[in-house]
């Protein structure tokens, strides 16, 4: 990350103190923009095989959000605060994926869009479409595999299995419009998390936990995390494939993309586009 110029003009600081001030300052919005954009461009240049394997790993990892939440739920009494505690389980999959640098579709609604907004050419648009297609497909495949593994009898207690079944109904709890709105908020938050991470430094873990915990307690719709629950629901007979596609997948995908692209990528890019123009000139 480029060095900040904070403290560089201070007559009260020597060179070492100026360096210390720079290290403790927050990076400018333009610096964050360029860090996230370069991450997106690096992902676009990866081979199809590398993207698919990384995205498959991310889909599998997201299954631990579903499982951990069910395990915590099964250990708690029926109280009003139960969901507030169990929702911490939802954060586990995101921690694994983000810190493990696995390829998650909703992160790319920001990182892969910034290169498009910056370069504005068909080649970059085509690379973004390729990235999204490969990552989304592999993410969903990973969630299906994880949900299928959970079907194995005797692996988890009856209490955990009961909670898994209850959580699997949640992605189908709203109408098309309600699910889209819930997904917009979720896509907005996850993209904001990606935007915040370059400046989080040692607080990266806390940033991931905080943002994804809000998604969980608000019962917002995330197309990958929710796919584990929704596909599990199909496998246990609580929903049909048509329900998975029409009630969960399409409205959630639409909302996540709206939230990530329009409310974070476009707005944040717009806030520093003048600085980009000045730097190019």
C-alpha positions as CSV (number, residue, x, y, z in Angstrom):
1,X,0.0,0.0,0.0
2,X,1.4,3.4,-0.9
3,X,2.8,5.5,2.0
4,X,0.6,8.3,3.3
5,X,2.1,11.8,3.4
6,X,0.6,12.5,6.8
7,X,3.0,14.4,9.0
8,X,5.5,15.0,6.1
9,X,5.1,18.7,6.3
10,X,5.1,19.0,10.1
11,X,7.9,21.2,11.5
12,X,7.5,19.5,14.8
13,X,8.4,15.9,13.7
14,X,11.7,14.4,12.7
15,X,12.0,11.9,9.9
16,X,11.4,8.9,12.2
17,X,8.3,10.5,13.7
18,X,7.0,11.5,10.3
19,X,7.3,7.9,9.2
20,X,5.4,6.8,12.4
21,X,2.6,9.3,11.7
22,X,2.3,8.0,8.2
23,X,2.0,4.4,9.4
24,X,-0.8,5.3,11.8
25,X,-2.9,7.4,9.3
26,X,-5.8,6.0,7.3
27,X,-5.1,5.7,3.6
28,X,-6.9,8.1,1.2
29,X,-10.0,6.9,-0.6
30,X,-8.0,6.9,-3.8
31,X,-5.5,4.5,-2.3
32,X,-8.3,2.2,-1.1
33,X,-9.8,2.4,-4.5
34,X,-6.6,1.4,-6.2
35,X,-5.9,-1.5,-3.8
36,X,-9.4,-3.0,-4.4
37,X,-9.2,-2.3,-8.2
38,X,-5.8,-4.1,-8.5
39,X,-7.2,-7.1,-6.5
40,X,-10.0,-7.3,-9.0
41,X,-7.7,-7.1,-12.0
42,X,-5.4,-9.7,-10.5
43,X,-8.4,-12.0,-10.1
44,X,-9.4,-11.4,-13.8
45,X,-6.0,-12.5,-14.9
46,X,-6.1,-15.9,-13.1
47,X,-6.6,-19.0,-15.1
48,X,-10.0,-20.6,-15.3
49,X,-8.8,-23.6,-13.3
50,X,-7.4,-21.4,-10.5
51,X,-10.6,-19.4,-10.3
52,X,-12.8,-22.5,-10.2
53,X,-10.8,-24.2,-7.5
54,X,-10.6,-21.1,-5.3
55,X,-14.3,-20.4,-5.8
56,X,-15.2,-24.0,-5.1
57,X,-13.2,-23.8,-1.8
58,X,-15.1,-20.6,-0.9
59,X,-18.4,-22.3,-1.5
60,X,-17.4,-25.2,0.7
61,X,-16.1,-22.9,3.4
62,X,-19.3,-20.9,3.5
63,X,-21.0,-24.1,4.6
64,X,-19.4,-23.7,8.0
65,X,-21.5,-20.5,8.6
66,X,-24.7,-22.7,8.3
67,X,-23.3,-25.6,10.3
68,X,-21.8,-23.5,13.1
69,X,-24.9,-21.4,13.5
70,X,-27.0,-24.6,13.8
71,X,-24.6,-26.1,16.4
72,X,-24.8,-23.0,18.5
73,X,-28.6,-22.8,18.2
74,X,-28.9,-26.4,19.3
75,X,-27.0,-25.7,22.5
76,X,-29.0,-22.6,23.6
77,X,-32.4,-22.4,25.4
78,X,-35.4,-20.9,23.7
79,X,-34.9,-17.3,24.7
80,X,-35.3,-13.9,23.0
81,X,-31.5,-13.5,22.8
82,X,-30.8,-16.9,21.3
83,X,-30.5,-15.6,17.7
84,X,-28.1,-12.8,18.8
85,X,-25.6,-15.4,20.1
86,X,-26.1,-18.0,17.4
87,X,-25.6,-15.4,14.7
88,X,-21.9,-15.3,15.6
89,X,-21.7,-18.7,13.9
90,X,-22.7,-17.1,10.6
91,X,-19.5,-15.2,10.6
92,X,-17.2,-18.3,10.5
93,X,-17.5,-19.0,6.8
94,X,-16.7,-15.4,5.9
95,X,-13.7,-15.4,8.1
96,X,-12.3,-18.5,6.4
97,X,-13.0,-17.2,2.9
98,X,-11.7,-13.7,3.3
99,X,-8.6,-14.4,5.4
100,X,-7.9,-17.5,3.3
101,X,-8.1,-15.4,0.1
102,X,-10.7,-17.6,-1.5
103,X,-12.8,-16.3,-4.4
104,X,-16.3,-15.2,-3.3
105,X,-18.7,-13.9,-5.8
106,X,-20.2,-11.1,-3.7
107,X,-16.7,-9.6,-3.0
108,X,-16.2,-9.3,-6.8
109,X,-19.3,-7.1,-7.2
110,X,-17.0,-4.4,-6.0
111,X,-13.4,-5.5,-6.9
112,X,-14.3,-6.6,-10.5
113,X,-16.5,-3.6,-11.1
114,X,-13.9,-0.9,-10.3
115,X,-11.7,-1.9,-13.2
116,X,-14.7,-1.6,-15.5
117,X,-15.5,1.8,-14.2
118,X,-11.9,2.9,-14.5
119,X,-11.0,1.5,-18.0
120,X,-14.5,1.6,-19.6
121,X,-13.8,-0.9,-22.5
122,X,-15.3,-4.1,-23.8
123,X,-12.2,-6.1,-23.0
124,X,-12.5,-5.4,-19.2
125,X,-16.3,-6.0,-19.3
126,X,-15.7,-9.4,-20.9
127,X,-13.1,-10.3,-18.3
128,X,-15.5,-9.3,-15.5
129,X,-18.3,-11.4,-17.0
130,X,-15.9,-14.4,-17.2
131,X,-14.8,-13.9,-13.6
132,X,-18.4,-13.7,-12.4
133,X,-19.6,-16.7,-14.4
134,X,-16.8,-19.0,-13.2
135,X,-16.8,-17.8,-9.6
136,X,-20.6,-17.9,-9.1
137,X,-20.9,-21.3,-10.7
138,X,-18.1,-22.8,-8.6
139,X,-19.3,-21.1,-5.4
140,X,-22.8,-22.6,-5.8
141,X,-21.3,-26.0,-6.6
142,X,-19.3,-25.8,-3.4
143,X,-22.5,-25.0,-1.4
144,X,-24.3,-28.0,-3.0
145,X,-21.5,-30.3,-2.1
146,X,-21.4,-29.1,1.6
147,X,-25.2,-29.4,1.9
148,X,-25.0,-33.0,0.5
149,X,-22.4,-33.9,3.0
150,X,-24.6,-32.7,5.8
151,X,-27.2,-35.4,4.7
152,X,-24.9,-38.2,6.0
153,X,-26.8,-39.9,8.9
154,X,-25.3,-40.1,12.4
155,X,-22.6,-37.4,11.9
156,X,-24.5,-34.7,14.0
157,X,-26.8,-35.0,16.9
158,X,-30.6,-34.9,16.5
159,X,-30.7,-31.4,18.0
160,X,-28.2,-30.1,15.4
161,X,-30.1,-31.8,12.5
162,X,-33.3,-30.2,13.8
163,X,-31.7,-26.7,13.8
164,X,-30.2,-27.3,10.3
165,X,-33.8,-28.0,9.1
166,X,-35.1,-24.9,10.7
167,X,-32.4,-22.7,9.3
168,X,-32.9,-24.2,5.9
169,X,-36.4,-22.7,5.7
170,X,-35.2,-19.1,6.3
171,X,-34.1,-18.4,2.7
172,X,-37.7,-19.1,1.6
173,X,-39.4,-16.9,4.2
174,X,-39.9,-13.8,2.1
175,X,-41.6,-12.7,-1.1
176,X,-39.6,-12.0,-4.2
177,X,-39.5,-8.2,-3.4
178,X,-38.7,-8.8,0.2
179,X,-35.8,-11.1,-0.7
180,X,-34.4,-8.6,-3.2
181,X,-34.4,-5.8,-0.6
182,X,-32.8,-8.1,2.0
183,X,-30.2,-9.1,-0.6
184,X,-29.5,-5.4,-1.5
185,X,-28.6,-4.7,2.1
186,X,-26.4,-7.8,2.3
187,X,-24.6,-7.0,-1.0
188,X,-24.1,-3.5,0.2
189,X,-22.6,-4.6,3.5
190,X,-20.3,-7.2,2.0
191,X,-19.0,-4.8,-0.6
192,X,-18.4,-2.2,2.1
193,X,-16.5,-4.8,4.0
194,X,-14.2,-5.3,1.0
195,X,-13.8,-1.5,0.8
196,X,-12.9,-1.2,4.5
197,X,-10.4,-4.1,4.6
198,X,-7.4,-2.2,3.0
199,X,-7.5,0.3,5.9
200,X,-8.4,-2.1,8.6
201,X,-4.8,-3.4,9.1
202,X,-4.7,-5.5,12.3
203,X,-8.5,-5.0,12.7
204,X,-9.2,-7.1,9.6
205,X,-10.7,-10.0,11.6
206,X,-12.9,-7.6,13.7
207,X,-14.1,-5.9,10.5
208,X,-15.2,-9.2,9.0
209,X,-16.9,-10.3,12.2
210,X,-18.7,-7.0,12.7
211,X,-20.1,-6.7,9.1
212,X,-21.1,-10.3,8.7
213,X,-22.7,-10.4,12.1
214,X,-24.9,-7.5,11.1
215,X,-25.9,-9.5,8.0
216,X,-26.8,-12.5,10.2
217,X,-28.8,-10.7,13.0
218,X,-30.7,-8.8,10.3
219,X,-31.6,-12.0,8.5
220,X,-30.4,-10.5,5.2
221,X,-30.0,-12.6,2.1
222,X,-26.6,-13.6,0.8
223,X,-26.5,-15.7,-2.4
224,X,-23.6,-18.0,-1.4
225,X,-24.1,-18.3,2.4
226,X,-27.8,-18.7,1.8
227,X,-27.3,-21.3,-0.9
228,X,-26.0,-23.8,1.6
229,X,-29.2,-23.4,3.7
230,X,-31.5,-23.3,0.6
231,X,-30.0,-26.3,-1.1
232,X,-30.1,-28.2,2.2
233,X,-33.8,-27.4,2.4
234,X,-34.3,-28.9,-1.1
235,X,-32.4,-32.0,-0.2
236,X,-34.5,-32.6,3.0
237,X,-37.8,-32.0,1.1
238,X,-38.6,-28.6,2.7
239,X,-38.5,-26.9,-0.7
240,X,-38.4,-27.7,-4.4
241,X,-35.7,-26.9,-7.0
242,X,-38.2,-24.4,-8.4
243,X,-38.4,-22.7,-5.0
244,X,-34.6,-22.6,-4.8
245,X,-34.3,-20.8,-8.1
246,X,-37.4,-18.5,-8.0
247,X,-37.8,-17.8,-4.3
248,X,-34.2,-17.7,-3.2
249,X,-31.5,-17.7,-6.0
250,X,-32.6,-15.2,-8.6
251,X,-34.0,-12.5,-6.2
252,X,-30.9,-12.9,-3.9
253,X,-28.5,-12.7,-6.8
254,X,-30.2,-9.6,-8.2
255,X,-30.3,-7.9,-4.8
256,X,-26.6,-8.7,-4.0
257,X,-25.5,-7.3,-7.3
258,X,-27.5,-4.1,-6.9
259,X,-26.2,-3.6,-3.4
260,X,-22.6,-4.3,-4.3
261,X,-22.4,-2.5,-7.7
262,X,-24.6,0.5,-7.4
263,X,-24.4,1.4,-3.7
264,X,-20.7,0.7,-3.2
265,X,-18.7,0.4,-6.4
266,X,-20.4,3.2,-8.4
267,X,-20.8,5.6,-5.5
268,X,-17.3,5.1,-4.1
269,X,-15.8,5.3,-7.6
270,X,-17.7,8.5,-8.3
271,X,-16.4,10.1,-5.1
272,X,-12.8,9.9,-6.3
273,X,-13.1,10.0,-10.1
274,X,-11.9,13.6,-10.1
275,X,-8.7,12.5,-8.3
276,X,-8.1,9.7,-10.9
277,X,-8.6,12.2,-13.7
278,X,-6.1,14.7,-12.1
279,X,-3.6,11.9,-11.6
280,X,-3.8,10.8,-15.2
281,X,-3.3,14.3,-16.4
